[in-house]
Amino acid sequence: MATAIEKKRIYTYEDYLKTPDDERYELIDADLIMNPSPVTYHQWISRKIGFELEKFVEEKKPGCVFFASWK
């Protein structure tokens, strides 16, 4: 009995743009990959770094601190 081989779908940047804003996707080598949320340790470290950055920016006034990209 012959086995059917499923053809791999090739995703494009346009497919990536259609992904929901509340979910994290990456387009890597024509694969659309959903990334999980960061683990607790990562969030803890990010918060500590962000706190130090904010203190520096408030003191020196070199600009603004943002934690996510914006459109």
PDB file of N, CA, C and O in Angstrom:
ATOM      1  N   MET A   1       0.839  -1.177   0.000  1.00  0.00           N
ATOM      2  CA  MET A   1       0.000   0.000   0.000  1.00  0.00           C
ATOM      3  C   MET A   1       0.885   1.242   0.000  1.00  0.00           C
ATOM      4  O   MET A   1       1.801   1.347   0.816  1.00  0.00           O
ATOM      5  N   ALA A   2       0.625   2.170  -0.893  1.00  0.00           N
ATOM      6  CA  ALA A   2       1.415   3.392  -1.007  1.00  0.00           C
ATOM      7  C   ALA A   2       0.992   4.384   0.079  1.00  0.00           C
ATOM      8  O   ALA A   2      -0.183   4.473   0.436  1.00  0.00           O
ATOM      9  N   THR A   3       1.974   5.127   0.594  1.00  0.00           N
ATOM     10  CA  THR A   3       1.723   6.145   1.615  1.00  0.00           C
ATOM     11  C   THR A   3       1.770   7.515   0.962  1.00  0.00           C
ATOM     12  O   THR A   3       2.713   7.841   0.241  1.00  0.00           O
ATOM     13  N   ALA A   4       0.752   8.308   1.218  1.00  0.00           N
ATOM     14  CA  ALA A   4       0.714   9.660   0.669  1.00  0.00           C
ATOM     15  C   ALA A   4       1.642  10.559   1.481  1.00  0.00           C
ATOM     16  O   ALA A   4       1.675  10.498   2.710  1.00  0.00           O
ATOM     17  N   ILE A   5       2.376  11.377   0.782  1.00  0.00           N
ATOM     18  CA  ILE A   5       3.264  12.338   1.436  1.00  0.00           C
ATOM     19  C   ILE A   5       2.598  13.705   1.346  1.00  0.00           C
ATOM     20  O   ILE A   5       2.299  14.208   0.263  1.00  0.00           O
ATOM     21  N   GLU A   6       2.381  14.277   2.500  1.00  0.00           N
ATOM     22  CA  GLU A   6       1.730  15.579   2.544  1.00  0.00           C
ATOM     23  C   GLU A   6       2.733  16.667   2.181  1.00  0.00           C
ATOM     24  O   GLU A   6       3.832  16.722   2.733  1.00  0.00           O
ATOM     25  N   LYS A   7       2.343  17.530   1.245  1.00  0.00           N
ATOM     26  CA  LYS A   7       3.211  18.621   0.822  1.00  0.00           C
ATOM     27  C   LYS A   7       3.217  19.706   1.894  1.00  0.00           C
ATOM     28  O   LYS A   7       2.165  20.095   2.401  1.00  0.00           O
ATOM     29  N   LYS A   8       4.402  20.186   2.230  1.00  0.00           N
ATOM     30  CA  LYS A   8       4.566  21.229   3.238  1.00  0.00           C
ATOM     31  C   LYS A   8       4.070  22.562   2.690  1.00  0.00           C
ATOM     32  O   LYS A   8       4.401  22.950   1.569  1.00  0.00           O
ATOM     33  N   ARG A   9       3.272  23.254   3.495  1.00  0.00           N
ATOM     34  CA  ARG A   9       2.786  24.574   3.086  1.00  0.00           C
ATOM     35  C   ARG A   9       3.903  25.593   3.268  1.00  0.00           C
ATOM     36  O   ARG A   9       4.629  25.573   4.262  1.00  0.00           O
ATOM     37  N   ILE A  10       4.024  26.465   2.309  1.00  0.00           N
ATOM     38  CA  ILE A  10       5.003  27.542   2.387  1.00  0.00           C
ATOM     39  C   ILE A  10       4.255  28.817   2.776  1.00  0.00           C
ATOM     40  O   ILE A  10       3.385  29.290   2.045  1.00  0.00           O
ATOM     41  N   TYR A  11       4.604  29.359   3.928  1.00  0.00           N
ATOM     42  CA  TYR A  11       3.972  30.577   4.419  1.00  0.00           C
ATOM     43  C   TYR A  11       4.741  31.801   3.935  1.00  0.00           C
ATOM     44  O   TYR A  11       5.950  31.751   3.713  1.00  0.00           O
ATOM     45  N   THR A  12       4.019  32.880   3.781  1.00  0.00           N
ATOM     46  CA  THR A  12       4.611  34.127   3.294  1.00  0.00           C
ATOM     47  C   THR A  12       4.474  35.217   4.360  1.00  0.00           C
ATOM     48  O   THR A  12       3.836  35.026   5.395  1.00  0.00           O
ATOM     49  N   TYR A  13       5.079  36.342   4.079  1.00  0.00           N
ATOM     50  CA  TYR A  13       4.954  37.491   4.971  1.00  0.00           C
ATOM     51  C   TYR A  13       3.491  37.936   5.075  1.00  0.00           C
ATOM     52  O   TYR A  13       3.047  38.378   6.134  1.00  0.00           O
ATOM     53  N   GLU A  14       2.758  37.817   3.985  1.00  0.00           N
ATOM     54  CA  GLU A  14       1.338  38.165   4.003  1.00  0.00           C
ATOM     55  C   GLU A  14       0.576  37.261   4.967  1.00  0.00           C
ATOM     56  O   GLU A  14      -0.324  37.730   5.664  1.00  0.00           O
ATOM     57  N   ASP A  15       0.920  35.969   5.021  1.00  0.00           N
ATOM     58  CA  ASP A  15       0.312  35.045   5.993  1.00  0.00           C
ATOM     59  C   ASP A  15       0.641  35.489   7.417  1.00  0.00           C
ATOM     60  O   ASP A  15      -0.220  35.487   8.296  1.00  0.00           O
ATOM     61  N   TYR A  16       1.888  35.867   7.628  1.00  0.00           N
ATOM     62  CA  TYR A  16       2.315  36.345   8.947  1.00  0.00           C
ATOM     63  C   TYR A  16       1.502  37.561   9.385  1.00  0.00           C
ATOM     64  O   TYR A  16       1.100  37.657  10.545  1.00  0.00           O
ATOM     65  N   LEU A  17       1.261  38.481   8.467  1.00  0.00           N
ATOM     66  CA  LEU A  17       0.502  39.690   8.792  1.00  0.00           C
ATOM     67  C   LEU A  17      -0.939  39.385   9.187  1.00  0.00           C
ATOM     68  O   LEU A  17      -1.582  40.201   9.847  1.00  0.00           O
ATOM     69  N   LYS A  18      -1.447  38.239   8.797  1.00  0.00           N
ATOM     70  CA  LYS A  18      -2.824  37.850   9.122  1.00  0.00           C
ATOM     71  C   LYS A  18      -2.943  37.170  10.483  1.00  0.00           C
ATOM     72  O   LYS A  18      -4.055  36.867  10.917  1.00  0.00           O
ATOM     73  N   THR A  19      -1.843  36.928  11.158  1.00  0.00           N
ATOM     74  CA  THR A  19      -1.906  36.262  12.470  1.00  0.00           C
ATOM     75  C   THR A  19      -2.501  37.206  13.506  1.00  0.00           C
ATOM     76  O   THR A  19      -2.371  38.423  13.375  1.00  0.00           O
ATOM     77  N   PRO A  20      -3.154  36.663  14.538  1.00  0.00           N
ATOM     78  CA  PRO A  20      -3.766  37.505  15.564  1.00  0.00           C
ATOM     79  C   PRO A  20      -2.719  38.319  16.329  1.00  0.00           C
ATOM     80  O   PRO A  20      -1.621  37.835  16.606  1.00  0.00           O
ATOM     81  N   ASP A  21      -3.073  39.554  16.661  1.00  0.00           N
ATOM     82  CA  ASP A  21      -2.150  40.428  17.388  1.00  0.00           C
ATOM     83  C   ASP A  21      -1.879  39.950  18.809  1.00  0.00           C
ATOM     84  O   ASP A  21      -0.846  40.282  19.390  1.00  0.00           O
ATOM     85  N   ASP A  22      -2.800  39.174  19.370  1.00  0.00           N
ATOM     86  CA  ASP A  22      -2.628  38.734  20.758  1.00  0.00           C
ATOM     87  C   ASP A  22      -1.885  37.403  20.879  1.00  0.00           C
ATOM     88  O   ASP A  22      -1.810  36.831  21.967  1.00  0.00           O
ATOM     89  N   GLU A  23      -1.340  36.910  19.773  1.00  0.00           N
ATOM     90  CA  GLU A  23      -0.540  35.684  19.783  1.00  0.00           C
ATOM     91  C   GLU A  23       0.799  35.977  19.119  1.00  0.00           C
ATOM     92  O   GLU A  23       0.884  36.797  18.204  1.00  0.00           O
ATOM     93  N   ARG A  24       1.852  35.293  19.594  1.00  0.00           N
ATOM     94  CA  ARG A  24       3.203  35.559  19.097  1.00  0.00           C
ATOM     95  C   ARG A  24       3.590  34.547  18.022  1.00  0.00           C
ATOM     96  O   ARG A  24       3.681  33.347  18.283  1.00  0.00           O
ATOM     97  N   TYR A  25       3.811  35.045  16.828  1.00  0.00           N
ATOM     98  CA  TYR A  25       4.234  34.200  15.710  1.00  0.00           C
ATOM     99  C   TYR A  25       5.548  34.712  15.146  1.00  0.00           C
ATOM    100  O   TYR A  25       5.857  35.901  15.223  1.00  0.00           O
ATOM    101  N   GLU A  26       6.313  33.792  14.578  1.00  0.00           N
ATOM    102  CA  GLU A  26       7.515  34.131  13.821  1.00  0.00           C
ATOM    103  C   GLU A  26       7.439  33.405  12.493  1.00  0.00           C
ATOM    104  O   GLU A  26       6.899  32.302  12.404  1.00  0.00           O
ATOM    105  N   LEU A  27       7.983  34.029  11.467  1.00  0.00           N
ATOM    106  CA  LEU A  27       8.068  33.413  10.146  1.00  0.00           C
ATOM    107  C   LEU A  27       9.537  33.073   9.911  1.00  0.00           C
ATOM    108  O   LEU A  27      10.372  33.957   9.722  1.00  0.00           O
ATOM    109  N   ILE A  28       9.837  31.769   9.927  1.00  0.00           N
ATOM    110  CA  ILE A  28      11.219  31.306   9.794  1.00  0.00           C
ATOM    111  C   ILE A  28      11.281  30.261   8.690  1.00  0.00           C
ATOM    112  O   ILE A  28      10.626  29.222   8.770  1.00  0.00           O
ATOM    113  N   ASP A  29      12.063  30.539   7.671  1.00  0.00           N
ATOM    114  CA  ASP A  29      12.230  29.612   6.538  1.00  0.00           C
ATOM    115  C   ASP A  29      10.889  29.122   5.997  1.00  0.00           C
ATOM    116  O   ASP A  29      10.705  27.924   5.781  1.00  0.00           O
ATOM    117  N   ALA A  30       9.962  30.037   5.781  1.00  0.00           N
ATOM    118  CA  ALA A  30       8.634  29.753   5.228  1.00  0.00           C
ATOM    119  C   ALA A  30       7.758  28.919   6.156  1.00  0.00           C
ATOM    120  O   ALA A  30       6.727  28.407   5.720  1.00  0.00           O
ATOM    121  N   ASP A  31       8.141  28.769   7.424  1.00  0.00           N
ATOM    122  CA  ASP A  31       7.314  28.115   8.439  1.00  0.00           C
ATOM    123  C   ASP A  31       6.754  29.185   9.363  1.00  0.00           C
ATOM    124  O   ASP A  31       7.476  30.091   9.780  1.00  0.00           O
ATOM    125  N   LEU A  32       5.480  29.083   9.681  1.00  0.00           N
ATOM    126  CA  LEU A  32       4.838  29.993  10.614  1.00  0.00           C
ATOM    127  C   LEU A  32       4.818  29.304  11.969  1.00  0.00           C
ATOM    128  O   LEU A  32       4.154  28.282  12.143  1.00  0.00           O
ATOM    129  N   ILE A  33       5.543  29.861  12.922  1.00  0.00           N
ATOM    130  CA  ILE A  33       5.752  29.209  14.213  1.00  0.00           C
ATOM    131  C   ILE A  33       5.161  30.073  15.317  1.00  0.00           C
ATOM    132  O   ILE A  33       5.476  31.258  15.423  1.00  0.00           O
ATOM    133  N   MET A  34       4.292  29.467  16.146  1.00  0.00           N
ATOM    134  CA  MET A  34       3.722  30.182  17.278  1.00  0.00           C
ATOM    135  C   MET A  34       4.643  30.006  18.479  1.00  0.00           C
ATOM    136  O   MET A  34       5.003  28.886  18.845  1.00  0.00           O
ATOM    137  N   ASN A  35       5.020  31.132  19.087  1.00  0.00           N
ATOM    138  CA  ASN A  35       5.901  31.099  20.245  1.00  0.00           C
ATOM    139  C   ASN A  35       5.094  31.187  21.528  1.00  0.00           C
ATOM    140  O   ASN A  35       4.139  31.959  21.603  1.00  0.00           O
ATOM    141  N   PRO A  36       5.457  30.419  22.525  1.00  0.00           N
ATOM    142  CA  PRO A  36       4.761  30.517  23.808  1.00  0.00           C
ATOM    143  C   PRO A  36       5.158  31.801  24.533  1.00  0.00           C
ATOM    144  O   PRO A  36       6.153  32.437  24.186  1.00  0.00           O
ATOM    145  N   SER A  37       4.384  32.169  25.525  1.00  0.00           N
ATOM    146  CA  SER A  37       4.727  33.318  26.354  1.00  0.00           C
ATOM    147  C   SER A  37       6.013  33.022  27.110  1.00  0.00           C
ATOM    148  O   SER A  37       6.320  31.862  27.382  1.00  0.00           O
ATOM    149  N   PRO A  38       6.771  34.068  27.452  1.00  0.00           N
ATOM    150  CA  PRO A  38       8.007  33.855  28.213  1.00  0.00           C
ATOM    151  C   PRO A  38       7.721  33.216  29.569  1.00  0.00           C
ATOM    152  O   PRO A  38       6.670  33.442  30.168  1.00  0.00           O
ATOM    153  N   VAL A  39       8.666  32.421  30.036  1.00  0.00           N
ATOM    154  CA  VAL A  39       8.521  31.786  31.348  1.00  0.00           C
ATOM    155  C   VAL A  39       8.673  32.829  32.445  1.00  0.00           C
ATOM    156  O   VAL A  39       9.130  33.943  32.188  1.00  0.00           O
ATOM    157  N   THR A  40       8.295  32.473  33.654  1.00  0.00           N
ATOM    158  CA  THR A  40       8.311  33.398  34.786  1.00  0.00           C
ATOM    159  C   THR A  40       9.693  33.997  35.018  1.00  0.00           C
ATOM    160  O   THR A  40       9.806  35.199  35.262  1.00  0.00           O
ATOM    161  N   TYR A  41      10.744  33.185  34.947  1.00  0.00           N
ATOM    162  CA  TYR A  41      12.095  33.688  35.197  1.00  0.00           C
ATOM    163  C   TYR A  41      12.456  34.782  34.189  1.00  0.00           C
ATOM    164  O   TYR A  41      13.028  35.806  34.563  1.00  0.00           O
ATOM    165  N   HIS A  42      12.127  34.573  32.929  1.00  0.00           N
ATOM    166  CA  HIS A  42      12.396  35.563  31.888  1.00  0.00           C
ATOM    167  C   HIS A  42      11.660  36.869  32.200  1.00  0.00           C
ATOM    168  O   HIS A  42      12.231  37.952  32.065  1.00  0.00           O
ATOM    169  N   GLN A  43      10.414  36.769  32.609  1.00  0.00           N
ATOM    170  CA  GLN A  43       9.641  37.963  32.927  1.00  0.00           C
ATOM    171  C   GLN A  43      10.226  38.694  34.133  1.00  0.00           C
ATOM    172  O   GLN A  43      10.249  39.925  34.163  1.00  0.00           O
ATOM    173  N   TRP A  44      10.695  37.947  35.116  1.00  0.00           N
ATOM    174  CA  TRP A  44      11.298  38.538  36.316  1.00  0.00           C
ATOM    175  C   TRP A  44      12.555  39.326  35.949  1.00  0.00           C
ATOM    176  O   TRP A  44      12.732  40.463  36.386  1.00  0.00           O
ATOM    177  N   ILE A  45      13.425  38.713  35.145  1.00  0.00           N
ATOM    178  CA  ILE A  45      14.659  39.380  34.713  1.00  0.00           C
ATOM    179  C   ILE A  45      14.333  40.605  33.866  1.00  0.00           C
ATOM    180  O   ILE A  45      14.945  41.659  34.040  1.00  0.00           O
ATOM    181  N   SER A  46      13.377  40.477  32.953  1.00  0.00           N
ATOM    182  CA  SER A  46      12.988  41.612  32.098  1.00  0.00           C
ATOM    183  C   SER A  46      12.488  42.786  32.944  1.00  0.00           C
ATOM    184  O   SER A  46      12.801  43.943  32.662  1.00  0.00           O
ATOM    185  N   ARG A  47      11.719  42.477  33.969  1.00  0.00           N
ATOM    186  CA  ARG A  47      11.209  43.536  34.843  1.00  0.00           C
ATOM    187  C   ARG A  47      12.342  44.242  35.567  1.00  0.00           C
ATOM    188  O   ARG A  47      12.338  45.468  35.676  1.00  0.00           O
ATOM    189  N   LYS A  48      13.315  43.479  36.065  1.00  0.00           N
ATOM    190  CA  LYS A  48      14.450  44.068  36.774  1.00  0.00           C
ATOM    191  C   LYS A  48      15.286  44.962  35.842  1.00  0.00           C
ATOM    192  O   LYS A  48      15.691  46.058  36.228  1.00  0.00           O
ATOM    193  N   ILE A  49      15.536  44.491  34.628  1.00  0.00           N
ATOM    194  CA  ILE A  49      16.286  45.283  33.658  1.00  0.00           C
ATOM    195  C   ILE A  49      15.504  46.545  33.300  1.00  0.00           C
ATOM    196  O   ILE A  49      16.069  47.637  33.227  1.00  0.00           O
ATOM    197  N   GLY A  50      14.199  46.385  33.080  1.00  0.00           N
ATOM    198  CA  GLY A  50      13.362  47.536  32.758  1.00  0.00           C
ATOM    199  C   GLY A  50      13.351  48.572  33.866  1.00  0.00           C
ATOM    200  O   GLY A  50      13.362  49.772  33.594  1.00  0.00           O
ATOM    201  N   PHE A  51      13.330  48.120  35.113  1.00  0.00           N
ATOM    202  CA  PHE A  51      13.353  49.034  36.251  1.00  0.00           C
ATOM    203  C   PHE A  51      14.642  49.849  36.253  1.00  0.00           C
ATOM    204  O   PHE A  51      14.607  51.063  36.451  1.00  0.00           O
ATOM    205  N   GLU A  52      15.775  49.193  36.036  1.00  0.00           N
ATOM    206  CA  GLU A  52      17.065  49.887  36.013  1.00  0.00           C
ATOM    207  C   GLU A  52      17.141  50.863  34.833  1.00  0.00           C
ATOM    208  O   GLU A  52      17.652  51.973  34.978  1.00  0.00           O
ATOM    209  N   LEU A  53      16.636  50.453  33.676  1.00  0.00           N
ATOM    210  CA  LEU A  53      16.616  51.345  32.516  1.00  0.00           C
ATOM    211  C   LEU A  53      15.766  52.587  32.798  1.00  0.00           C
ATOM    212  O   LEU A  53      16.162  53.709  32.481  1.00  0.00           O
ATOM    213  N   GLU A  54      14.613  52.371  33.389  1.00  0.00           N
ATOM    214  CA  GLU A  54      13.721  53.487  33.688  1.00  0.00           C
ATOM    215  C   GLU A  54      14.359  54.457  34.678  1.00  0.00           C
ATOM    216  O   GLU A  54      14.231  55.671  34.520  1.00  0.00           O
ATOM    217  N   LYS A  55      15.039  53.943  35.688  1.00  0.00           N
ATOM    218  CA  LYS A  55      15.745  54.806  36.648  1.00  0.00           C
ATOM    219  C   LYS A  55      16.790  55.663  35.928  1.00  0.00           C
ATOM    220  O   LYS A  55      16.888  56.866  36.170  1.00  0.00           O
ATOM    221  N   PHE A  56      17.564  55.038  35.047  1.00  0.00           N
ATOM    222  CA  PHE A  56      18.598  55.751  34.296  1.00  0.00           C
ATOM    223  C   PHE A  56      17.980  56.843  33.426  1.00  0.00           C
ATOM    224  O   PHE A  56      18.463  57.975  33.403  1.00  0.00           O
ATOM    225  N   VAL A  57      16.909  56.496  32.712  1.00  0.00           N
ATOM    226  CA  VAL A  57      16.270  57.445  31.802  1.00  0.00           C
ATOM    227  C   VAL A  57      15.661  58.614  32.574  1.00  0.00           C
ATOM    228  O   VAL A  57      15.736  59.758  32.126  1.00  0.00           O
ATOM    229  N   GLU A  58      15.065  58.337  33.718  1.00  0.00           N
ATOM    230  CA  GLU A  58      14.490  59.413  34.524  1.00  0.00           C
ATOM    231  C   GLU A  58      15.575  60.367  35.021  1.00  0.00           C
ATOM    232  O   GLU A  58      15.355  61.575  35.108  1.00  0.00           O
ATOM    233  N   GLU A  59      16.744  59.821  35.346  1.00  0.00           N
ATOM    234  CA  GLU A  59      17.841  60.643  35.866  1.00  0.00           C
ATOM    235  C   GLU A  59      18.557  61.429  34.764  1.00  0.00           C
ATOM    236  O   GLU A  59      18.797  62.627  34.912  1.00  0.00           O
ATOM    237  N   LYS A  60      18.896  60.762  33.666  1.00  0.00           N
ATOM    238  CA  LYS A  60      19.711  61.377  32.603  1.00  0.00           C
ATOM    239  C   LYS A  60      18.908  62.015  31.477  1.00  0.00           C
ATOM    240  O   LYS A  60      19.439  62.837  30.730  1.00  0.00           O
ATOM    241  N   LYS A  61      17.647  61.651  31.347  1.00  0.00           N
ATOM    242  CA  LYS A  61      16.742  62.174  30.313  1.00  0.00           C
ATOM    243  C   LYS A  61      17.248  61.975  28.875  1.00  0.00           C
ATOM    244  O   LYS A  61      17.144  62.896  28.064  1.00  0.00           O
ATOM    245  N   PRO A  62      17.798  60.782  28.538  1.00  0.00           N
ATOM    246  CA  PRO A  62      18.277  60.587  27.173  1.00  0.00           C
ATOM    247  C   PRO A  62      17.172  60.217  26.178  1.00  0.00           C
ATOM    248  O   PRO A  62      17.394  60.266  24.968  1.00  0.00           O
ATOM    249  N   GLY A  63      15.991  59.849  26.670  1.00  0.00           N
ATOM    250  CA  GLY A  63      14.915  59.427  25.771  1.00  0.00           C
ATOM    251  C   GLY A  63      13.827  58.727  26.548  1.00  0.00           C
ATOM    252  O   GLY A  63      13.538  59.085  27.689  1.00  0.00           O
ATOM    253  N   CYS A  64      13.213  57.710  25.920  1.00  0.00           N
ATOM    254  CA  CYS A  64      12.098  56.975  26.525  1.00  0.00           C
ATOM    255  C   CYS A  64      12.391  55.473  26.502  1.00  0.00           C
ATOM    256  O   CYS A  64      13.165  54.988  25.677  1.00  0.00           O
ATOM    257  N   VAL A  65      11.765  54.764  27.413  1.00  0.00           N
ATOM    258  CA  VAL A  65      11.878  53.303  27.475  1.00  0.00           C
ATOM    259  C   VAL A  65      10.535  52.710  27.055  1.00  0.00           C
ATOM    260  O   VAL A  65       9.496  53.060  27.615  1.00  0.00           O
ATOM    261  N   PHE A  66      10.556  51.814  26.073  1.00  0.00           N
ATOM    262  CA  PHE A  66       9.368  51.080  25.654  1.00  0.00           C
ATOM    263  C   PHE A  66       9.665  49.590  25.750  1.00  0.00           C
ATOM    264  O   PHE A  66      10.786  49.165  25.468  1.00  0.00           O
ATOM    265  N   PHE A  67       8.686  48.796  26.142  1.00  0.00           N
ATOM    266  CA  PHE A  67       8.896  47.374  26.333  1.00  0.00           C
ATOM    267  C   PHE A  67       8.333  46.518  25.208  1.00  0.00           C
ATOM    268  O   PHE A  67       8.475  45.295  25.227  1.00  0.00           O
ATOM    269  N   ALA A  68       7.706  47.139  24.245  1.00  0.00           N
ATOM    270  CA  ALA A  68       7.183  46.398  23.094  1.00  0.00           C
ATOM    271  C   ALA A  68       7.212  47.328  21.887  1.00  0.00           C
ATOM    272  O   ALA A  68       7.232  48.551  22.023  1.00  0.00           O
ATOM    273  N   SER A  69       7.212  46.727  20.721  1.00  0.00           N
ATOM    274  CA  SER A  69       7.173  47.547  19.520  1.00  0.00           C
ATOM    275  C   SER A  69       5.798  48.206  19.425  1.00  0.00           C
ATOM    276  O   SER A  69       4.832  47.753  20.040  1.00  0.00           O
ATOM    277  N   TRP A  70       5.730  49.248  18.666  1.00  0.00           N
ATOM    278  CA  TRP A  70       4.459  49.942  18.479  1.00  0.00           C
ATOM    279  C   TRP A  70       4.291  50.270  17.013  1.00  0.00           C
ATOM    280  O   TRP A  70       5.266  50.441  16.282  1.00  0.00           O
ATOM    281  N   LYS A  71       3.069  50.352  16.601  1.00  0.00           N
ATOM    282  CA  LYS A  71       2.774  50.594  15.176  1.00  0.00           C
ATOM    283  C   LYS A  71       2.351  52.012  14.960  1.00  0.00           C
ATOM    284  O   LYS A  71       2.062  52.404  13.830  1.00  0.00           O
TER     285      LYS A  71
END
